[in-house]
Amino acid sequence: MHLYREFRERVGLNAKTFAMVCRFRRASSALREAKGAALDWAGLASECGYYDQSPPIHAFRQFAGETPQAFALGRLPAP
């Protein structure tokens, strides 16, 4: 319990939420770098530490307010 409290006091989040934020940041950065290229969603999810389809969708809805697909489409350069 001491490690849990210490982590939360120093980081401001519990360890599980911090891990979610780190995976989301990695995934959102990868989507920005893709710049509209054909995406391998399963590969992207795996590279970012997700092991199933629903966790990245949940994370994007929680932190970006939209699905990963909508996030990617919204980051495409204007024609």
N, C-alpha and C positions, 0 to 999 in steps of 0.2 A: 504494500500500500504506500510505502514511503516513496518509491520510485514513481508511482503514478502521480502523487501529489507534487513531487519535485518537477516532473516533466510539465505538468499542467501550469504550475506557477511560472516556470521559466519560458515556456513556449506560448502559453495562453490558450492552448487547445489540448484536448486529450489525445493520446497517441493514435487512436483509430481515426479521428477526424483529421489529424495532421497527415497521416498516410493517405487519406482520401484526397486531400488538397494537393499533395505531392504528385499523385498519379494523375489528377485532373490537369495540373499545370504541365506535366509532361505530354499528355494527350493533346491539350489545346495548343501547345507549342508545335507539336508535330502536324496538327491540322493547318496551322498558319503557314508552316514551311511548305506544305504540299501545294499551296496556291492553285487549287483547282485540278491538280493531276488526279488521275484515277486512283482511288484509295482502296487499299486492302484493309478493310475494317477489322477483320479477324487478326491480321498481322499487327496492325496498329495497337489494338487492344492488348495483345500478348506482349508486345514490346514495352508497353506502359504499365505492365503489372496487373492487368485485369485477366481473370480466368473464366469469365462467363459474359454473356451478352448484357445482362441487366445492370451490373454495377457501373459501367461507363455511362449508360443512359441516365441512371439515377444521379450520378455525379454531375453530369452536364446540366440536368434540370435543376439541381440544387445550386450549383455555383454560377451557371451562365443563364439560367432561366429558359433554356431551350435544349433540344436533342442534339447529339453530336452532328447529325446530318444538317440540321438547320444552322448550327454554329459554323460548319464548314462552308455551307452555301452563302452565309452572310459575310464570310471573309474573302470571297472571290473578288478579284479586281473588276472594276466596271468595264464593260466592253467599249 
